[in-house]
Amino acid sequence: MSEVIFTSSATAKNGRDGHVKTSDGLIDVNLENPANNKEGKGANPEEFFAAGYSACFDAAVNLVASQKKKDIQSETTAEVSFMKDAADGGNKLGVTLNVTVEGASPEEAKEIVEGAHQVCPYSKATRGNIEVKLNPKAV
């Protein structure tokens, strides 16, 4: 294993209709399965994945922009979809990353976002495992 910089820990009990808590207690929530709870109330694992991926990816966008000597402002929204998997009859995830880049041309924004997708740890972890769609937008 590579050199560890830090480790985060969370424990879930009773799966999608249970509870999850981080070791530091900052996240301590009940979970609701959106497939069973049509009112849409309660947290679900895809929300946590979207939060983590959007934060990590936005950091990567800013890293790549700084390497290109571009002074930008960015915002990343990760849409994580829980989908049927026709290949095995189970389920799978898909992600759309909507990235707004202020201070870059459309071509530069696309280049920065594609570069971020190469260095972001979440993108590296998901590469070849789930479909990730990039939607860069220059403003």
Buried (B, 14 or more C-beta within 10 A) or exposed (E): EEEEEEEEEEEEEEEBEEBBBBEEEEBEBEBBBBEEBEEEEBBBBBBBBBEBBBEBBBBBBBBBBEEEEBEBEBBBBBBBBBEEEEEEEEEBBBBBBBBBBEBBEEEBBBBBBEBBBEBBEBBEEBEEEBEBEBBBBBE
